[in-house]
Amino acid sequence: MKAIITGATGFLGANLLYEFAEREWEVLACDIEDPPPGLKKELSANERDIVSWHHLDVTKRSDWNSLPDEGGDLFVHGAAVTPGDDDPNPPLTAEVNVVGTLHALEWARRRDIRRFVYVSSSAVYRGVQAEGSLREDIELDPPTTYGKTKVVAESFVRYYADLGPMEAFSVRLPSLYGPWERPTGSRPNMSAVFELMRAAFTGKQLRVSGSSAARDWTYAPDVARAVADLSGVPWEELPDVLNISTGRFVNLETIVRVVMNYFPDAGIHLCDEGEHCAELQITPTSGERPMDVCRLEKAGVSPGSDFTGSFGRYVEWLSQSKDHEEVLGINRC
């Protein structure tokens, strides 16, 4: 297998690189940012030189033209900017997330890429009023620039799939946590799990509120595995878009208690409801219901383990990683 990844040094991209390298796929890793030293070192330690790194600004034709002029089996387009609700630069968000996706689709089509996977987000479900779990076929009208750009980009993916012969579809991801989440230029906002782990590893006092707020927390390596597994599903069995998630909600109180079970001496305080003391607070990002995973399971792909089952793997990774201080943004100087 030969794969191309955009956003390869980012949170999900790094986990995709590990998964693909584990399967001994050749990977063209593309990103506007250089890989963190620890990531590049670990991947280079493999006896086979199967990952090649390339600078890519997805909005620039010249950067696309500078990539190796060759095809591949799988293209995963994960490059994006992920601003918060108050987007300081909507034109930039649209340029990267929409125009950048069009450049990716056209580049892949012209090079006879067999299958194109677009990385979308549960942010498209913001504001949904429908009942039940969040299915892929419900009407969407997200209130944020980020969510809107994802909806538009998905529509272009469907358009290119209709053009053929390239097989193109989108995957919508929930709130991720796990290895290689870190602040970057395109990802300034860290997850609540990341902030809790940074506090646990540094001994920092952290007051947390919003205990009942819940999300689909899914382990990033599980998502990477699911994306790789989807590359082998027959095209006629794949829908145009599908959720990758555990399909379960986990509230902040449960997360804090799991963290405290591993780090009983951590200075994390869970505020009572109505107590205004918080330094960390989360709110739902995809309505009040979990994402539906029937399409994923029908494709024969596992949505991954639940939070309590996978959190221990994250703790183990951070504990064993020589670069965890770099990842968590810890400065010992």
C-alpha positions as CSV (number, residue, x, y, z in Angstrom):
1,M,0.0,0.0,0.0
2,K,1.1,3.5,-0.7
3,A,-0.7,6.3,1.2
4,I,-0.6,10.1,1.2
5,I,-1.6,12.1,4.3
6,T,-2.1,15.8,4.6
7,G,-1.9,17.3,8.1
8,A,0.5,14.5,8.8
9,T,2.3,16.2,11.7
10,G,-1.0,17.1,13.4
11,F,-2.8,15.2,16.1
12,L,-4.7,12.7,14.0
13,G,-2.1,12.7,11.3
14,A,0.6,11.5,13.6
15,N,-1.6,8.6,14.7
16,L,-2.3,7.7,11.1
17,L,1.4,7.7,10.4
18,Y,2.0,5.2,13.3
19,E,-0.9,3.0,12.1
20,F,0.2,3.0,8.5
21,A,3.9,2.4,9.4
22,E,2.8,-0.5,11.6
23,R,1.2,-2.0,8.5
24,E,4.4,-1.3,6.5
25,W,2.6,1.0,4.1
26,E,4.7,3.6,2.2
27,V,3.6,7.0,3.3
28,L,4.0,10.5,1.8
29,A,3.6,12.7,4.8
30,C,2.6,16.3,4.0
31,D,2.2,19.3,6.3
32,I,2.9,23.0,6.5
33,E,4.6,22.4,9.9
34,D,7.7,20.4,10.6
35,P,7.2,17.1,12.5
36,P,8.0,17.3,16.2
37,P,11.5,15.7,16.8
38,G,10.1,12.8,18.8
39,L,7.6,11.8,16.1
40,K,10.2,11.9,13.3
41,K,12.7,10.0,15.4
42,E,10.4,7.2,16.3
43,L,9.2,6.7,12.8
44,S,12.7,6.9,11.4
45,A,13.8,4.1,13.8
46,N,11.9,1.7,11.7
47,E,14.3,-0.4,9.7
48,R,12.5,0.5,6.5
49,D,12.5,4.0,5.3
50,I,8.8,4.1,4.6
51,V,7.8,7.6,5.5
52,S,8.9,10.6,3.4
53,W,8.3,14.1,4.6
54,H,7.1,17.0,2.4
55,H,6.3,20.6,3.1
56,L,2.8,21.5,1.9
57,D,0.6,24.5,2.3
58,V,-2.7,23.1,1.0
59,T,-3.8,26.6,-0.3
60,K,-0.8,27.0,-2.6
61,R,-0.8,25.4,-6.1
62,S,3.0,25.7,-6.2
63,D,3.3,23.4,-3.1
64,W,1.0,20.8,-4.7
65,N,3.0,20.9,-7.9
66,S,6.2,20.3,-5.9
67,L,5.0,16.9,-4.6
68,P,6.2,13.7,-6.2
69,D,4.2,13.1,-9.4
70,E,3.0,9.6,-8.6
71,G,-0.2,7.9,-7.7
72,G,-1.1,5.8,-4.6
73,D,-3.7,3.6,-3.1
74,L,-5.1,5.9,-0.4
75,F,-5.2,9.7,0.2
76,V,-6.3,10.9,3.7
77,H,-6.9,14.6,3.7
78,G,-6.7,15.8,7.3
79,A,-5.1,19.2,6.9
80,A,-7.4,21.9,8.4
81,V,-7.5,24.8,10.8
82,T,-9.7,24.3,13.9
83,P,-10.7,27.6,15.4
84,G,-13.0,27.9,18.3
85,D,-16.6,29.3,18.2
86,D,-15.2,32.9,17.9
87,D,-13.2,32.4,14.7
88,P,-10.7,35.3,14.4
89,N,-10.2,34.8,10.7
90,P,-13.1,33.2,8.8
91,P,-11.6,33.8,5.4
92,L,-8.5,31.8,6.4
93,T,-10.6,29.0,7.8
94,A,-12.6,28.8,4.5
95,E,-9.4,29.0,2.4
96,V,-7.7,26.2,4.2
97,N,-10.7,23.9,4.8
98,V,-12.6,24.4,1.6
99,V,-10.1,25.6,-1.1
100,G,-7.4,23.3,0.4
101,T,-9.7,20.4,0.1
102,L,-10.5,21.2,-3.5
103,H,-6.8,21.3,-4.3
104,A,-6.4,17.9,-2.6
105,L,-9.2,16.3,-4.5
106,E,-8.0,17.6,-7.9
107,W,-4.4,16.6,-7.2
108,A,-5.6,13.1,-6.2
109,R,-7.9,12.7,-9.2
110,R,-5.2,13.7,-11.7
111,R,-2.8,11.1,-10.2
112,D,-5.3,8.3,-10.3
113,I,-5.5,7.8,-6.5
114,R,-7.7,4.8,-5.9
115,R,-9.4,6.0,-2.7
116,F,-9.8,9.5,-1.1
117,V,-10.8,9.9,2.6
118,Y,-11.8,13.4,3.8
119,V,-11.5,14.0,7.6
120,S,-14.6,15.9,8.7
121,S,-15.9,16.6,12.2
122,S,-18.8,16.2,14.6
123,A,-18.9,20.0,14.5
124,V,-21.2,19.7,11.5
125,Y,-23.9,18.5,14.0
126,R,-23.9,21.6,16.1
127,G,-27.4,23.0,16.4
128,V,-29.1,19.8,15.2
129,Q,-32.6,19.6,16.7
130,A,-33.5,16.0,15.5
131,E,-34.2,13.3,18.0
132,G,-32.1,10.2,18.6
133,S,-28.5,9.7,17.9
134,L,-26.7,11.9,15.4
135,R,-27.1,10.1,12.1
136,E,-25.2,11.0,9.0
137,D,-28.3,11.7,6.9
138,I,-29.9,14.4,9.2
139,E,-30.1,18.0,7.9
140,L,-27.1,20.2,8.9
141,D,-26.7,23.9,9.5
142,P,-23.8,24.4,12.0
143,P,-23.5,27.8,13.6
144,T,-19.7,28.0,13.4
145,T,-17.3,28.8,10.5
146,Y,-15.5,25.6,11.2
147,G,-18.6,23.5,11.0
148,K,-19.8,25.3,7.8
149,T,-16.5,24.7,6.0
150,K,-16.7,21.0,6.8
151,V,-20.2,20.7,5.4
152,V,-19.1,22.5,2.2
153,A,-16.0,20.4,1.8
154,E,-18.0,17.2,2.3
155,S,-20.2,18.3,-0.6
156,F,-17.2,18.7,-2.9
157,V,-16.0,15.2,-1.8
158,R,-19.3,13.8,-3.0
159,Y,-19.0,15.7,-6.2
160,Y,-15.6,14.2,-7.0
161,A,-16.9,10.7,-6.1
162,D,-19.7,11.2,-8.6
163,L,-17.1,12.2,-11.2
164,G,-15.2,9.0,-10.7
165,P,-13.3,6.8,-11.1
166,M,-11.7,7.9,-7.8
167,E,-13.5,6.5,-4.7
168,A,-14.1,9.5,-2.3
169,F,-16.0,9.7,1.0
170,S,-15.9,11.6,4.3
171,V,-15.5,10.5,7.9
172,R,-16.9,12.6,10.7
173,L,-14.8,12.4,13.9
174,P,-15.9,13.2,17.5
175,S,-13.7,14.7,20.3
176,L,-10.4,12.9,20.1
177,Y,-7.8,12.4,22.8
178,G,-4.5,10.5,23.0
179,P,-0.9,10.4,21.7
180,W,0.5,13.5,20.0
181,E,-2.2,15.9,20.9
182,R,-0.4,19.2,21.4
183,P,-0.7,22.9,20.6
184,T,0.1,23.8,17.0
185,G,-0.5,26.7,14.7
186,S,-3.6,25.0,13.3
187,R,-4.8,23.5,16.6
188,P,-4.6,26.2,19.3
189,N,-7.4,24.7,21.5
190,M,-6.6,21.6,23.5
191,S,-9.1,19.0,24.7
192,A,-10.2,18.7,28.3
193,V,-8.4,15.4,28.5
194,F,-5.1,17.0,27.4
195,E,-5.5,19.7,30.0
196,L,-6.2,17.2,32.8
197,M,-3.2,15.1,31.8
198,R,-0.9,18.1,31.7
199,A,-2.1,19.0,35.3
200,A,-1.6,15.4,36.4
201,F,1.9,15.2,35.1
202,T,3.0,18.6,36.4
203,G,1.2,18.6,39.7
204,K,-0.6,21.8,38.7
205,Q,-3.7,22.7,40.6
206,L,-6.7,22.6,38.2
207,R,-10.3,23.5,39.1
208,V,-12.8,21.9,36.7
209,S,-16.5,22.7,36.1
210,G,-19.2,21.5,33.8
211,S,-19.2,18.0,35.2
212,S,-22.4,16.9,33.4
213,A,-21.2,18.1,30.0
214,A,-20.6,15.1,27.8
215,R,-19.1,14.3,24.4
216,D,-18.1,11.3,22.3
217,W,-14.6,10.9,23.5
218,T,-12.7,8.6,21.2
219,Y,-9.1,7.4,21.3
220,A,-7.1,8.8,18.4
221,P,-5.2,5.5,17.6
222,D,-8.6,3.7,17.4
223,V,-9.7,6.3,14.8
224,A,-6.5,5.8,12.8
225,R,-7.0,2.1,12.8
226,A,-10.6,2.5,11.6
227,V,-9.5,4.7,8.7
228,A,-6.9,2.2,7.7
229,D,-9.5,-0.6,7.9
230,L,-11.9,1.4,5.8
231,S,-9.4,1.4,3.0
232,G,-10.0,-2.3,2.5
233,V,-13.8,-2.2,2.5
234,P,-15.3,-2.7,-1.0
235,W,-16.5,0.6,-2.5
236,E,-20.0,-0.6,-3.1
237,E,-20.4,-1.2,0.7
238,L,-19.3,2.3,1.7
239,P,-21.7,5.3,2.1
240,D,-20.6,8.8,1.1
241,V,-20.1,9.8,4.7
242,L,-19.9,7.9,8.0
243,N,-19.2,8.6,11.7
244,I,-16.1,7.1,13.4
245,S,-16.8,7.1,17.1
246,T,-17.4,4.8,20.0
247,G,-21.0,6.0,19.8
248,R,-21.1,6.6,23.6
249,F,-21.2,9.8,25.6
250,V,-18.7,10.4,28.5
251,N,-19.3,13.3,30.8
252,L,-16.5,15.4,32.4
253,E,-17.1,14.1,35.9
254,T,-16.4,10.5,34.7
255,I,-13.2,11.7,32.9
256,V,-12.0,13.5,36.0
257,R,-12.6,10.4,38.2
258,V,-10.8,8.1,35.8
259,V,-7.8,10.5,35.8
260,M,-7.8,10.7,39.6
261,N,-7.8,6.9,39.7
262,Y,-4.5,6.9,37.9
263,F,-3.1,10.1,39.6
264,P,-4.6,10.2,43.1
265,D,-2.2,13.0,44.2
266,A,-3.1,15.3,41.3
267,G,-4.4,18.7,42.3
268,I,-7.6,18.4,40.3
269,H,-10.7,19.7,41.9
270,L,-14.2,19.1,40.5
271,C,-16.4,22.1,41.2
272,D,-19.9,21.6,42.4
273,E,-22.7,22.6,40.0
274,G,-23.2,26.3,40.3
275,E,-19.8,26.8,41.9
276,H,-17.9,29.5,39.9
277,C,-14.4,28.4,40.4
278,A,-13.4,26.9,37.1
279,E,-10.1,27.1,35.2
280,L,-11.3,24.4,32.8
281,Q,-14.8,24.0,31.5
282,I,-16.2,22.0,28.6
283,T,-19.5,22.2,26.8
284,P,-21.1,19.8,24.3
285,T,-19.8,20.3,20.7
286,S,-22.3,18.0,18.9
287,G,-25.6,18.4,20.5
288,E,-26.8,16.4,23.5
289,R,-26.6,13.0,21.8
290,P,-23.8,10.7,20.7
291,M,-23.0,10.0,17.1
292,D,-24.6,7.1,15.4
293,V,-22.2,4.3,14.4
294,C,-24.5,2.0,12.5
295,R,-22.9,2.8,9.2
296,L,-19.4,2.1,10.5
297,E,-20.4,-1.2,12.0
298,K,-22.3,-2.2,8.9
299,A,-19.0,-1.6,7.0
300,G,-17.4,-4.2,9.3
301,V,-15.2,-1.7,11.2
302,S,-15.0,-1.5,15.0
303,P,-15.6,1.9,16.5
304,G,-13.0,1.3,19.2
305,S,-12.9,0.8,22.9
306,D,-14.7,3.0,25.4
307,F,-13.0,5.8,27.4
308,T,-12.2,3.7,30.5
309,G,-10.8,1.0,28.3
310,S,-8.5,3.2,26.2
311,F,-7.4,5.8,28.8
312,G,-4.9,3.5,30.3
313,R,-3.2,3.2,27.0
314,Y,-2.8,7.0,26.8
315,V,-1.3,7.1,30.3
316,E,1.1,4.3,29.4
317,W,2.1,6.1,26.2
318,L,2.8,9.4,28.0
319,S,4.7,7.6,30.8
320,Q,6.9,5.7,28.4
321,S,7.4,8.5,25.8
322,K,10.7,10.3,26.1
323,D,9.0,13.3,24.5
324,H,6.0,13.6,26.7
325,E,7.2,16.9,28.1
326,E,7.4,18.2,24.6
327,V,4.0,16.8,23.8
328,L,2.3,18.3,26.9
329,G,4.1,21.6,26.5
330,I,6.0,21.2,29.8
331,N,8.9,23.6,30.2
332,R,11.3,22.5,33.0
333,C,13.7,25.4,32.6
